Amino acid sequence: MHIEEGIVHGAKMVLSYGTAAVSFGIAGKLAIDSIKKSGLVPTVVKTVMATILVFMFFEVFPHQAVGVSEVHLILGSTLFLVLGAGAAAFGLAFGLLIQGLFFAQFDLPQYGANVTTLLMPLFAMSYLANKIIPQNIAYKDIKYTDALKLSVVYQGGIVTWVAFWALYGQGFGAENLTSVFSFGAAYMSVILLEPLVDLAVLAGAKTLASLQNSPFVNNRLYNPAA
């Protein structure tokens, strides 16, 4: 989901700064909510865990440049279910930043667009989870269909934002549209895999009863909504 260098440039970059600021504002609200529920230290620990995982997703997991961006297995829904929305949001933001600072400096000018692309779908997915997962169900017990819906929203949101940045930056020319469509088709294939990863991780969580009362995982992972 890294927008290729030069796709959004010049004065058009200003919009990405604005959307990134809004994204960080929402992430900050989620982090404050997490601190209120589980405390500062657990929230920081979960954020560090998410950051490490996101960095691995970007740098260690296979990824392929396709069209206007790159296809990554980001596992945003897994991070959300296990660590919570606040930790997942800052983990995505910090993991992306660390990758840019130390391994892909050419991506830094696009950081605002890329962080927006990662975070806005996460917020939409968090909202959807509150609507479709019954309050009396812990996340470890969700069904494949619910995990699939979350993945569709997250990965679909990423594709939508990448398409927006590409069309906003380069217009509706045939070559650009082809690049956008090829990226979208390749990226949506991740939807087939991510729900299976979610359920595998959740199945593993069921066997780790010692984590049930741990502040270092999302409270909703083991418990119904308060």
Residue pairs with C-beta under 8 A, 6 or more apart in sequence:
1 69
1 70
1 72
1 74
1 114
1 117
1 118
1 158
1 161
1 162
1 187
2 69
2 70
2 72
2 104
2 107
2 110
2 114
3 68
3 69
3 110
3 113
3 114
3 117
3 162
3 165
3 166
3 169
4 65
4 68
4 69
5 106
5 107
5 109
5 110
7 68
7 110
7 165
7 166
7 169
7 170
8 16
8 110
8 113
8 165
8 168
8 169
9 169
12 168
12 169
13 109
13 112
13 113
15 168
16 110
16 112
16 113
16 116
16 165
17 112
19 112
19 113
19 116
19 120
20 111
20 112
20 113
20 115
20 116
22 116
23 89
23 93
23 115
23 116
23 119
23 120
23 123
24 93
24 115
24 119
26 89
26 119
26 123
27 86
27 89
27 90
27 93
27 119
30 84
30 85
30 86
30 89
30 126
31 43
31 47
31 86
31 87
31 89
31 90
32 86
33 86
34 42
34 43
34 46
34 84
34 85
34 86
34 87
35 43
37 219
38 215
38 219
39 215
41 215
42 215
42 216
43 86
43 87
45 216
46 83
46 84
46 86
46 87
46 91
46 216
46 217
46 218
47 86
47 87
47 90
47 91
47 94
48 91
49 83
49 87
49 91
49 216
50 79
50 83
50 87
50 88
50 90
50 91
50 92
50 94
50 95
51 90
51 91
51 94
51 95
51 98
52 91
52 95
53 75
53 79
53 91
53 95
54 74
54 79
54 91
54 92
54 94
54 95
54 96
55 95
55 98
55 99
57 72
57 73
57 74
57 75
57 95
58 72
58 74
58 95
58 96
58 99
59 99
59 103
61 72
61 73
62 73
63 70
63 71
63 72
63 73
64 70
64 71
64 186
65 71
66 182
66 183
66 186
66 187
67 178
67 179
67 180
67 181
67 182
67 183
67 184
67 186
68 162
68 165
68 166
68 176
68 179
68 180
68 183
69 162
69 166
69 183
69 187
71 183
71 186
71 187
71 189
71 190
73 190
73 193
73 194
73 197
74 92
74 118
74 158
74 190
75 194
75 197
75 198
76 88
76 92
76 118
76 121
76 122
76 125
76 154
76 155
77 125
77 147
77 150
77 151
77 154
77 194
77 195
77 198
78 194
78 197
78 198
78 201
79 87
79 88
79 91
79 92
80 88
80 122
80 125
80 126
80 129
80 150
80 154
80 218
81 139
81 142
81 150
81 198
81 201
81 202
81 218
81 221
82 139
82 201
82 205
82 217
82 218
82 221
83 91
83 217
83 218
84 218
84 219
84 220
85 122
85 123
85 126
87 218
88 122
89 119
89 122
89 123
92 115
92 118
92 119
92 122
93 115
93 118
93 119
96 111
96 114
96 115
96 118
97 111
97 115
99 107
100 107
100 108
100 111
101 108
107 114
113 161
113 165
116 161
117 158
117 161
117 162
117 165
118 158
120 157
120 161
121 153
121 154
121 155
121 156
121 157
121 158
121 160
121 161
122 154
122 157
124 153
124 154
124 157
125 150
125 153
125 154
125 157
128 149
128 150
128 153
129 150
132 146
132 149
133 139
133 142
133 146
135 224
135 225
136 224
136 225
137 224
138 220
138 221
138 222
138 223
138 224
139 202
139 218
139 220
139 221
139 222
140 202
140 205
140 206
140 221
140 222
141 202
142 202
144 195
144 199
147 194
147 195
147 198
147 199
147 202
148 191
148 195
150 195
150 198
151 190
151 191
151 194
151 195
151 198
152 191
154 194
155 187
155 188
155 190
155 191
155 194
156 188
156 191
158 187
159 183
159 184
159 187
159 188
162 180
162 183
162 184
162 187
163 180
163 183
163 184
166 176
166 179
166 180
167 176
167 180
170 176
202 221
205 211
205 217
205 221
205 222
211 217
211 221
211 222
212 222
212 223
213 222
219 226
